[in-house]
Amino acid sequence: MNPPPLARVRQNIDHPYLEDVVGTARRLILESDLRDRVPEGGTVAVGVGSRGINKIADIARSAVDALKEMGYRPFVVAAMGSHGGATADGQRRLLADYGVTEQAMGAPVKTDMETVVLATNDFGLPIHFDRNAREADGIVLLNRVKPHTDFVSTYESGIIKMLTIGLGKREGAAQVHKLGQKGYKKVLPSVGRYLVKNTRFALGLAILENAHDQTAEIVALGPDDVFEREPGLLEKVRGMMGRLPFDQIDFLVVGELGKNYSGAGMDPNVIGRFMIETQPDFARPIVTRLAVLDVSRESHGNVVGVGFADLTTERLVAAADWEATRINVLTSCCLERSRIPFTFATDREVIEKGLETCWRIDPSEVRMVVIPNTLETDVLWVSKPLEADVRADPTLVRETDYLPMPIGGPDDRLDQVGLFPDSVQGRRAARAAGG
């Protein structure tokens, strides 16, 4: 079965963009009331997580430099829950992938997994908190505010979640995740309120990103206003998120999944599949058949989210670090998303089986979409049956004719770099080619 020809389509959505990211982060720290909260010359833990936040190394270095300028002694602390295999070395490696190293930061980077128990939550479970952060004179958190991949609530991904789950390390994350949706919606904000009052949390820089994965805004949140203001920022970001511009797709092919693209490997807000036990899927898009071809190098074998797909490749499964994946999945208590789908030896076989099973008799009728990952959705390749949808949407522009799908070589792979030269995959290949 020959795949249908595809055309490149670009989403032209005008979103806010912050020009001076580094300068803004520095200014917000220098203009904050940190001096009223942290003693002169004190130590400050700068929390950084494992999400692929744009320019996070630059923002972190700017924060460290500003704190030094104020006379403090900053250090970076890993605030990523159970990620990185829930080991100090694994979390240090993830930070290094984002350029957050001791040499680049000009400050110590602490990734120890040891926690202290501060109290019990409303369900009688222990509240864990990173020991290094606990012993600091002040805590500054750097995190992106965005819709979460596991739940919909007033507080999703953001400063509160980093304080509660990120600095809770593996044990703290487990206590929130253990109760499923109840844990996310009730325990997370409850524990967050306790920690704001009973730790030395002094400032959060809430990073908002647009649909192009660019920094749109940075907002300073303190202990007095973080609970009041974070929900409004969440709704603002929800309106800027990258999405697939179609309500119904017969066959969606995702080039890579990975923790650098989404905490869930593939963002449910993009693919429309929620796959949380007892919870319904999103209203759109409705995707009949979904395939994923690779796991990103930056994910270090964590294949969380492979269960969203119906089909995948043998090489993705072979690249999995099952220990890291198992720890992440069991901590999250979301098991459905990591079941192994049908696997095939080549991309061609995966795509052929997807076309055969997507409930269309003729491949020329298949509404097919190819994207590099669920973070970068501004460029996509689509089949001819979606032409009317493209023409009807003023934000969409078809940039090429319909061309044969580039699958070939000795291993019958899809040329992801050729299709998406400006994506993570393309930039990674360009770096490799440049030595």
Secondary structure, DSSP 8 states (H G I E B T S, - for coil): -----EEEEEE-------S-HHHHHHHHHHTSSHHHHS-TT-EEEEEE-SS--TTHHHHHHHHHHHHHHTT-EEEEEE--TTTGGGSHHHHHHHHHHTT--HHHHTS-EE----EEEEEE-TTS-EEEEEHHHHHSSEEEEEEE-B--SS--SSS-BSHHHIIIIITTHHHHHHHHHTTTHHIIIIIHHHHHHHHHHHS-EEEEEEEEE-TTS-EEEEEEE-TTTHHHHHHHHHHHHHTT----S-SEEEEEEEEEE-TTT-TTSS-HHHHS----TT----SS-EEEEEEEEEE-GGGTT--TTGGG-SEEEHHHHHT--HHHHHHHHHHHT--GGG---EEESSHHHHHHHHHHTSS-SSGGG--EEEES-SS--SEEEEEGGGHHHHHH-TTEEE-S--B---EETTTTEE-HHHH-TTSHHHHHHHHHHT-
